[in-house]
Amino acid sequence: MAKETKTTTKTDAAPRKVNPALMKPMTPSKELGAVVGTKPIPRTEVVSKVWEYIKKNKLQNPANGREILADDKLQKVFGTDKVTMFEMNKHLSKHLS
């Protein structure tokens, strides 16, 4: 007889709790506002809008997809001409209050 094993699915797991600090509307700086807009939005939406901007303007390095090649607007936010996707959030947090 074959031994039955139970696999867990996402529906079996407890619902993931969202950190309320991530959902608090933050006001973007003037530099970041040029990319995501100037009205207060949650940090999660800021990251989504920045990724949308990066993809729309084809700013991911084709040789290394983890690198973002900043255009003029993003250079003002990042302070450099390229960052990795892991460094991006550190730079974005400096532009949110």
N, C-alpha and C positions, 0 to 999 in steps of 0.2 A: 504494500500500500504506500502511496505517495504521502509524504508529510505536508500538511497544509500550513502555509505561512500567511499571516495577515500583513498586508502592506497598508501603510497609512497614507491617506490622501490629504490634500489641503482642507477638504470639508470635515475631516476627522479632527484636525487641530483646532485649538482655541483661536478665536479671531485675534489678529495682531492689533495691538493698541498703538495708536498714533501718538507720538510725543506732542503734547499741546504747545510746547515752545516752537515747534516747527510750523505750526499752523497760525501763529500770531502774525498779523499783517505788519510788515516792515516797510519803511520808506526808503526807496533807493536813492543813492546820491545822484547828482546831476549827470555824472559820467555813465553810471549804470542805467539811469533813466533813459538815456539815448538808445539803449538796447531793449529794455523791458517795459518802458513806460514809467511815468512819474508817480502814479497813484500807489498807495500802500498795498502790498500783496504778500502772501505767505512765502517764506523762504523756499518751500518746495516748488511753488509756481515760478519763482525767480530762476531757479535752476532749470526748470522745464523750458522757460522762454529763452534762456541763454542757449540751451541745446538746440532749440528750434532755429534760432538765429545762426548758430554755427553750421547747422546742416543746410539751411537755405542758402547761405553764402559760401558753402563748400570750404570751410575753414579747417577741417580735419586734415592732418598731414597724410597724404596718400601712402607714403612709405611706412608710417607709424601711426595707426589710427588712434593711439592714446594721446597724441600730441595735438594741440590746438594752435593753429597759426593765426595770431591775432591781426585783425585789420585795424584801421585807425581808431574806431570806436572801442574795440576790446583792448587795445594797447593802453588806453586811458584807464581802463578798469584793472587790467593785470599788471601794468607797469613794465611790461616786457613784450617782446615780439612773439614768444611762444611759451606755453605752459602745458603740463600734462593734465589729463582729466582729473587726476587725484589732487593736484594743486589748485584747481579752479575754485573749489568751494572756499578755500582759505582766502583767496583774493576777493571773492564775492562778498564774504562776511565783512570785510573792511568797508564796503560800500552800502551797508544796510544799517539803519538806525531805527 
